[in-house]
Amino acid sequence: MDDAPPPAYGDLLQAAWSLGRADGVFAARFEPDDAPLPAAVCQGRDADAFAAELWGDSPGSPPSGLALNAPLWYAHGFRVGLADERRRTAARERDAFAWIRSRTRPIPRGRG
């Protein structure tokens, strides 16, 4: 039998935030800018199922506040990941265009 202590509450919330951030980074590739942000659904689960997933195989049931707070941390992580990736994508595009502009010559125009 595994005698490992159950995860700390803060660690569970940090895991929810990290999962949300990873999902936000992934979603930035295809989510429209005006798409609504996730509310009470975390990776396709309702709040209780998400808390149970975070709790994993630990003995007993998840802490009572986890079902309430984990979706909030997930949503915050999602927003951060989405914003970070969109900012990185915009910067890469700006850098690529600047690189192209600096290395190309103007198209010669014929006279007459």
Secondary structure, 3 states (H helix, E strand, C coil): CCCCCCCCHHHHHHHHHHHHHHHHHHHCCCCCCCCCCCCCCECCECHHHHHHHHHCCCCCCCCCCHHHHHHHHHHHHHHHHHHHHHHHHHHHHHHHHHHHHHHCCCCCCCCC
